[in-house]
């Protein structure tokens, strides 16, 4: 178990992420997309109580791991994140939540907060791996408010909106976010399953 925070992992040993859950922002996985010009994958998190999004660039294996679970596709053999979830369950370790804790030099950092009996565990993780574990074990996905301030995406308000056009304005803002997200293409999730 490693306790680390950016920017120096060595200096952070033993340091815990201690922001209370009430101060964190709960998110859901909105989608997994591929940015066609670069071929890079991105997980789009959506704020649970608002219309704010957090795009996080991730690797293809983590994208497939998240997408397989949220689409309900079960591979023939367990993939790495399934194995990790199975091990956690076998040792009675419950994942309480995962938290995207910080953003430094365009790199996101996360923690998996878990419990074994009465002992609290805090595990340093890439956000993509933490999210892949969370969707498997049913743990909440949270983001530090400072991260969402730095990297969150809000639909742009329409300056030409009439005071009574609230519903239409919300629909238009969401259409702008959908257009941005739809410029990214969803990978074919059924062809890259691991067989061993």
Buried (B, 14 or more C-beta within 10 A) or exposed (E): EEBBBBEEEEEBEEEEBEBEEEEBBBBEBBBBBBBEEEEBBBBBBBBEEEEBBBBBBBEEBBBBBBBBBBEEEEBEEEBEBBEBBEEBEEEEBBBBBBBBBBBEEEEBBBBBBBEEEEEEBBBBBBBBBBBBBBBBBEBBBBBBEEBBEBBBBBBEEBEEBEEEEEEEBBEBBEEBBEEBBEEBEBBEBEEBBBEE
